[in-house]
Amino acid sequence: MVLVPRPETEILVEETLKRVGDRPRIADVGTGSGAIAVALAVSLPKAQVVAADSSEEALQVAWANAEKHAVADRVSIVRVDLLEPLIGEFDAIVSNPPYVPRA
């Protein structure tokens, strides 16, 4: 499932940019459309970003967005069980999972 980013997504990106250096390695867990991963990669030209999600459909959208914004060479798309750890060290791990009502 891929949802439209919420207003707090922008706040998350802004706060992350304040806290990382100019060459960070960042993980976006539950990336969905890739909005966070792509925005961070665009704003940090030397960053490496891992965009992780359990949905193949979401990762296809994230990849298309990374290509559209010319950061696909620095955004790694990874399909994972979101409860399993990612491999490697990261300067920041970000996530803004959807609020989906059970009904």
N, C-alpha and C positions, 0 to 999 in steps of 0.2 A: 504494500500500500504506500502510495506517495501522496503526501498532503501539502497544501499551500503553507509556506512558512508563516509563523505567527510573529507579531511585533517584537516579542522578547528575543527572537532569533537575532535581530539586529543588535540588541543590547549584548547578547552573548558574544557576538563577533567583536564588537567594540571593546568589551572588557578583556577579551583574549588578546587583542592587539596591544593593549596597554601592558600586558604582563609577560609577553614573550620577547625574545631578542629578534634580530633580523634574519637569523638562519634556523628557525625552530623546526622540530619534527613534531607534528601534531596528529592526534587521532580524533576523528569525528565518529563517535559510536552511535549507530542508528541514523546513518546519514540521510536516508530518504532521498530527496531530490538532489542532495549534494550542495544545497544552498550555503551551509556553513563552511564546508570544506572548500568549495570554490571561492567564496568570498575571502576566506583567509589566504588562499593561494594567490588570488589576484592582488590582495593588499600587501602580501609579504613575498616579493619576487624570488627570494632565496629559500623559502620554506619548502618542506616536503610534508605532504598531508596524506594520511591514510583514511579513506572513506569506507567505513565498515557498516554492513547491514546484512540481515538474514534474508532479505527479499531480492530475488534476481531481478524482478521488475523495477524495484527502486534503484538498484545498482545500474541498470540500463539508462534510467533517467539521469542519475548522477554522472555517469560517463558522458552522456550527450551534453550535459551542462558544462562539464570540465572541458570538453572539446570546443564547445561554443565560445567559451571565455579564454581559450588558448592557454589552459593550465594542465591539460591532460598529461603532459610530460612530468608534472610534479605532484599529481594526485593519483595515488594508487587505490584502485577499487578492489575491495576484498569482501567476499561473501563469508560470513561467520555466524555461528550461534552467538548471539549477543551476550550470553552468560559465560562464554569461554574467554580466557585472557588473550589479548593481542600480543604478538611476539615483538620484542624490541623495547627500546627506551624512548620515551616521549617527553618533550618539554611541556606539553599541555594535552589533556584529554578532555574533549568537549562533547556535550550531548544535549539535545533538546527534544526528547522523545514526544510523540504526539499524545494529546489528551483525547482518547477515544472513549466515549461512553459505552458501557456494556450493552445498553439497549440498542 
